[in-house]
Amino acid sequence: MTEVAIPYGAYWSTPFARWQGSFAELHSLKFAAHVAKDALAQRKLDVGLFDHAALGLSVPQKGAFFGLPWLMGQLGAQDVAGPTISQACATGVRLLQSVASSVREGDASVTLAIAADRVSNGPHIYYPAPHGPGGTGEHENWVLDNFNFDPYTGVNMLKTAENVAAEYKLTTEEQNALTLVRYEQYEEALKDDSAFLKRFMSLPFSVPDPRFKREQGVLQGDEGIFPTTAEGLAKLKPVMEGGTVTFGGQTHPADGNAAMVVTTPERAAELSLDPHIGIRIVSFGQARVKPAFMPAAPAPAARRALQAAGIQVKDLAAIKTHNPFIVNDLVFAREMDIDPLKMNRFGCSLVWGHPQAPMGLRAVIELIEELVIKGGGYGLFVGCAAGDSAMAIVVHVREQR
């Protein structure tokens, strides 16, 4: 089986904008293609390189039935096909697993994993029922209704966090303390005029108008992040009566897109911004836990990824997590016997937001850049997803001078 590599620098992410913000009117697939054109040109990567691609999308957009082929057509690669993948917040890692499998099995040589979501203004869907009483069908708000109700367990996302917090006896004070650290870690990414973010993000970022004809605004970075202090967190009350989780201890919905090139080690060296930096995708892991305990799922997924990689948690040089609730990180650290303060350097989705499909891709990009800064090593990204599930990925970075 072929080794799977990522060319250094052959990845990108938009800033993430809090929903109903600067990206709220942009069609997510058209926006992803618009950004990818510029990103490929900046990296001197010709779209003709790709012989396979996959799209991650968890919130449908008009025309999304045509998915990946439509997006690649917009890029000028009308001969490239591939799947459209949706697995809620695990979409990014599942997307990487899909394209990595195509490379490993020899079905593709240079692939593009690209993910986009606009959580703002999600579709309102009507399901006809002509044989029902009066012929009246059913309808749903794709985003809000699914945030608020799991059809299998009958509870909302917040309730899963409260269930886990109760089982692990986590207090609001514990959650607030770690939440504050996560915001402080993000501040490191903003130092020196956002030097860390500029390693993979074009800043200032030109926001196009909905027709992608002209600039309608400029972002200096992620949009809609509230200043957070210990005093401010302490003033917040739990959202659910009798609960522990406040608005401060959970992420916010967002819009944006991200992408990554996945290929063979030989092609990676050719396409890399620095051919002396070797990046390998090592392994994946997934898990599902008992109903309505979603924030507990990352630990077993991480264990499976580590086992598949043949390493232990002590061998990791960096860890990034998707933490829709800070409860996720507290439980993960306890289960894996690690210090929660040593995870999520430079920030995490708790802070910069939750556009679902591209969220995991951005986190893996940040993980890679952190490993490069550290001089290499193994890195783990893991995050939960709807249906009390989770996915994890292990990558390895090394200098090859």
BELMO-V73233 format. One record per backbone hydrogen bond with DSSP energy under -1.0 kcal/mol. NH is the residue of the N-H (numbers start at 0). CO is the residue of the C=O. E is the energy in kcal/mol with one decimal. If there is no record, write none. Layout:
NH;CO;E  NH;CO;E
This chain:
1;103;-2.0  4;262;-3.4  5;278;-1.9  9;6;-2.1  10;8;-1.7  11;258;-2.1  12;199;-1.4  13;256;-2.6  16;254;-2.1  17;222;-2.0  18;252;-2.0  23;20;-1.5  25;22;-1.7  30;26;-2.8  31;27;-2.1  32;28;-2.1  33;29;-2.4  34;30;-2.5  35;31;-2.5  36;32;-2.2  37;33;-1.2  38;34;-2.6  39;35;-2.9  40;36;-1.9  41;37;-2.6  42;38;-1.5  43;40;-1.2  44;39;-2.9  48;45;-2.1  49;46;-1.3  50;109;-2.2  52;80;-1.3  53;111;-2.4  54;82;-2.5  55;113;-2.4  56;84;-2.3  63;60;-2.5  65;62;-1.9  66;63;-1.1  69;65;-1.5  70;66;-2.0  71;67;-2.8  72;68;-1.9  73;69;-1.9  74;70;-1.1  75;72;-1.2  76;71;-3.0  79;76;-1.9  84;54;-3.6  89;86;-2.3  90;87;-1.5  93;89;-2.4  94;90;-2.7  95;91;-1.8  96;92;-2.4  97;93;-2.2  98;94;-2.3  99;95;-2.5  100;96;-2.0  101;97;-1.6  102;98;-1.8  103;99;-3.0  104;100;-2.4  105;102;-1.4  106;101;-2.0  107;101;-1.4  110;261;-2.9  111;51;-1.2  112;259;-3.0  113;53;-2.4  114;257;-3.0  115;55;-2.4  116;255;-2.0  124;139;-2.9  126;137;-4.3  131;128;-2.2  134;131;-2.4  135;132;-1.3  137;126;-2.3  139;124;-2.2  141;122;-2.4  144;140;-1.8  146;142;-2.0  147;143;-1.9  149;154;-2.2  153;149;-3.6  156;146;-1.9  159;155;-1.1  160;156;-1.3  161;157;-2.2  162;158;-2.5  163;159;-1.9  164;160;-2.8  165;161;-2.4  166;162;-2.0  167;163;-2.3  169;164;-2.7  174;170;-1.9  175;171;-2.9  176;172;-2.2  177;173;-1.8  178;174;-2.4  179;175;-2.3  180;176;-1.2  181;177;-2.2  182;178;-1.8  183;179;-2.0  184;180;-2.5  185;181;-1.7  186;182;-1.2  193;189;-1.8  194;190;-2.3  196;188;-1.1  197;193;-2.2  198;195;-1.5  199;196;-1.7  200;196;-1.6  204;218;-3.4  206;216;-2.9  208;213;-2.2  211;208;-2.6  215;206;-3.4  216;206;-1.1  218;204;-2.7  222;15;-2.4  232;228;-2.4  233;229;-2.1  234;230;-1.0  235;232;-1.2  238;244;-2.7  242;239;-2.5  249;246;-1.2  250;323;-2.4  254;16;-2.3  255;116;-2.0  257;114;-2.3  258;11;-2.4  259;112;-2.5  260;9;-2.6  261;110;-2.1  262;4;-3.0  267;263;-2.6  268;264;-1.8  269;265;-1.1  270;266;-2.1  271;267;-1.4  272;7;-3.0  276;273;-2.1  277;397;-3.2  279;395;-2.8  280;3;-2.0  281;393;-2.6  282;393;-1.4  284;391;-2.0  286;389;-1.9  288;387;-2.6  292;289;-1.0  295;292;-2.0  296;293;-2.2  300;296;-1.6  301;297;-2.8  302;298;-2.3  303;299;-1.7  304;300;-2.0  305;301;-2.7  306;302;-2.5  307;303;-2.3  308;304;-1.6  309;305;-1.0  310;305;-2.2  314;311;-2.0  315;312;-1.5  316;377;-2.9  317;377;-1.1  319;379;-2.8  321;381;-2.2  325;248;-2.5  327;324;-1.6  329;325;-1.8  330;326;-2.5  331;327;-2.6  332;328;-2.5  333;329;-1.7  334;330;-2.8  335;331;-2.4  337;332;-2.2  341;338;-1.9  342;339;-1.0  343;318;-2.8  346;343;-1.8  350;347;-1.4  351;347;-2.4  352;348;-1.7  353;251;-1.5  356;354;-1.1  361;357;-2.4  362;358;-2.0  363;359;-2.3  364;360;-2.4  365;361;-2.7  366;362;-2.2  367;363;-2.5  368;364;-2.3  369;365;-2.3  370;366;-2.2  371;367;-2.3  372;368;-2.3  373;369;-1.9  374;371;-1.0  375;370;-3.2  376;396;-3.2  378;394;-2.8  379;317;-1.9  380;392;-2.3  381;319;-1.6  382;390;-2.0  384;388;-2.6  388;384;-1.7  389;286;-1.9  390;382;-2.0  391;284;-2.8  392;380;-2.5  393;282;-2.4  394;378;-2.4  395;279;-2.4  396;376;-2.3  397;277;-2.3  399;275;-3.9
